[in-house]
Amino acid sequence: MNLSRTTLCLFLLVTTLAVPEEDRITSLKGYYDFTQEFEMFSGYLELQQTPRIAAHYVFITSKSAPQTDDLVLWLNGGPGCTSMYGTLSPTQVSCRSSGHM
């Protein structure tokens, strides 16, 4: 699926400003109680009604200043690679010397 820039902007707006309360995750079995450190949401963003096309999202707020911290959009997966690999495996973000990612 090829997402347009407008769809991507809409996705960011929805996930940062209007996350549905029913998508809130309050606990993860076997994981520590994270609710005092950050908020986590998981759900589907409908992109098209007929035929139904939806994108799954996981949104985790910043631990320090959720209202003012930068938002990072992490996209991975695709043919031959599940998106869960980047979510559940150790990852590292490297910055170039120019200060840009």
C-alpha positions, 0 to 999 in steps of 0.5 A, spaced: 500 500 500 502 506 498 500 512 503 500 519 500 503 524 504 496 527 506 495 520 509 501 520 513 500 527 516 493 525 518 495 518 521 500 523 525 495 528 527 490 522 529 495 518 533 498 524 537 492 529 538 486 524 538 488 517 541 481 513 542 481 511 550 479 504 548 485 503 544 489 505 551 493 499 554 493 499 561 497 492 562 502 487 559 502 480 562 509 479 564 511 486 564 512 491 569 507 496 571 509 502 566 503 506 567 506 511 571 512 512 566 508 513 560 502 511 556 501 506 551 495 505 545 494 500 540 489 500 535 487 501 528 486 507 523 481 506 518 484 508 511 479 506 507 472 503 508 470 499 502 474 495 501 476 496 508 483 497 509 486 499 516 493 500 519 495 498 525 499 503 530 502 502 537 503 509 540 507 510 546 508 517 549 514 520 551 517 518 558 519 526 560 515 531 556 510 528 552 506 535 550 513 538 548 518 532 546 519 530 538 515 525 535 518 519 532 515 515 527 518 508 526 516 505 520 518 498 518 516 491 515 514 489 508 515 483 504 519 478 508 520 482 514 514 483 519 513 489 523 513 486 530 521 485 529 522 492 530 518 493 536 520 486 539 527 486 538 533 491 540 534 497 536 539 503 535 538 509 532 544 513 530 545 520 528 550 523 523 555 528 525 551 533 522 546 533 528 540 530 523 538 523 523 
